[in-house]
């Protein structure tokens, strides 16, 4: 990861890294915001020697996250699924798991406006061959949603934003049989860390 966090908070570490790598400036700005809403967290423990499909996801609270990250049972892969991650969770997980800020920057930076004057997001600023060596994956995709009765949207703008911690673009489409459709940008990010003989 280059420079180490040592005694810096994750937010300060990201600010320091942004001085030499402007493509993570969006993450710096995001970490200074308050959460717009609560994140949903689910854990699934998958014992490495157990072959079963009956593993139950368990909803967990934010205050339980430190124990879930640091106390993973031996020979277990723990999946933490976090929906709509907020700045405080990024700061905690980044520090606890020593996560390169570029991982979060590529997930958080969703604005492609003013690309001629602003630093582009990591997905555009860093060569794909270099990104592929970092050991994580981002899946950016678009999803078609039904918003319901088209009459309710007659006077609504075509360009909208989600009301989430990380705002995503919504593009209202032409109605189809009286139903208002929309195209929503979304992203899924995957990262694996080894802790002794376990993984998170």
N, C-alpha and C positions, 0 to 999 in steps of 0.2 A: 504494500500500500504506500510505500515511500516513507514520508514523515510519520512518526508514531504519535498517538494521542497522549501518552504518558499521563500527566496530571491535568490536562486540559479537559473541560467539559466537551461533550460531543458538538454542541453548538459553536463553541470557540474553535474547536478543531476544524469544523466545516468552514467557518469564516477565514481561518488561516489558509486552508487549501484553496478557497475561492480566489485568493489573491494571485495565485499562480495558475489557476484553471477556472476562467470565468464561466465555463459552461455549467458550473454548479451554483452560480449566483441565485438561481431560482430556489434552490433548496435552502440557502441562507435566509432568504426572505420568508419562505414558508415556515422555517423553524421559529421565527420571531412572532408568528401569529398565534392566536388562541384557537382552540378546537371549535369548529362550528357545530359538531355533534359528536356523540360517543361512538367509539369504534366497537365493532363486534369481534370477539375473539373466541375461537374454537380450537380445542386441542384434540389430537388423536395420537395415542401412543401405540407404536407398532413394534413389538418385541422382534428382534432380528431372527430368532430361531423359531418363531411361531408362524405357521402357515394357516391363516384363517381369514375369512371375509366378514367376520362378525365383530369388527372393531367399532365401537360406538364413539362418535364425536361428543365431546363434553364442552359445553359453554363455560367460559371462565371469565372472571372479573379482572379488570386492569390491575388492581392491587395484588393479584396472585401471580402476575407475570414474572417478577424477579425470581420467585421460587421455581416457576416452570422452566425458566431459561437455565438456571444454575443447578437444579437438582433433577437432572434427567436420569432415570434408572439405567443401570448398566446394560449394555447390549440392546439398546432400544433406539429407535428412530422416532423422535417426537415431531409431529407436524403441528405447527402453529398457523392457523388460518386467520388472518386479520383483514377484516373488511373495513374499508374507508379509514385507513390509518391516519392518526392525528399527529401533530408535531411533537407532542410529549412522548408518544410511543416510539417515534423515529429516533428521538434523542436517547431514550433509554436503550432500545435495541441496538442502535449504532455503537454505543459505548460498551454494552454488555457483551456483544458478539464481535466487536472489532470490525464493523462493516464499513467498507470503502464508501465515502459519500457519493461517489458516482452512481452506485446502485440506487440510492434513494433519489438522487437528482434526476435520473432517467425516468423514474416513476412519477415524480412530482411535477417536473417541467412539462407542461402540456400546451404551452402557448407557443405558436409558431408565427406570431405577428411580429412585425418590425424586424424580421430576421436579418435585414441589411445593416441595421445599426446595433441590435442587441445580440448578446452571445447566444448561439444556438444551443438547444438541449444536447446532452451527451450523445444521443442516438445519431445526431447529425454532425457533431463536432469531433467525434473519435472514430477512427477507422474500425469497421466491423471486425477485422482480424484481431485488433487489440481488445475490443470489448469481449470477444468470445473467450479470451484467456482469463477473464475475471471470475469465472465459476458461477455465474448467475444468468437468469434468463428473464427478459421482459416480453410479454405478449401484448401488443397494442392491437386493438380490434374495434370494430363498429358493430352495434347491435340495433336491430329494428324493434321498436316498441310501439304498442298500441296505447294511445293516450285517452281513448274513449270517444265520446260523441264529438264529431268535427265541429258542430255548431258552437260549442263552448270555446273554440279556439279561433273563431273568425277574425277577431281583432288582436290576436296575439302575434308578436314578432316571430319571424321564421328562425332567427338565430337566438338560442337560449343557452342557459348554463344550468348545471345541476346544483342543488343546494346540499353540498357534501364538503368534507374537509378538503379534498382536492377537487376543485371544480373541473368538470369535463364539459365539452361542447355538446349541445343538442341542436340538431337541425330539423325543424319541422318540415315534413314532406307534404305533398299534395294529398288531400283526403281520398280514401278508397272506400266506396260504398257507405259513405256517411261516417266512417271511422277515421280519426286523426292518427296518422302514423308519424314517427320521428326516428331519426338516426342518431344514436348516442355513441360517443367515443368512450372507450373504457380501456383498462389495462390490468394485467395480472403479472405479478413479479414473483419469481422463485429464487430462493437462496438456500444453500445447505452449509451448515457449520459443524465440524467435528469437535466434540468435547470428550476427551479421553476415549472410551470405547463406545460412546453414544453419539447421536447426531441430532441436531435441531434444524 
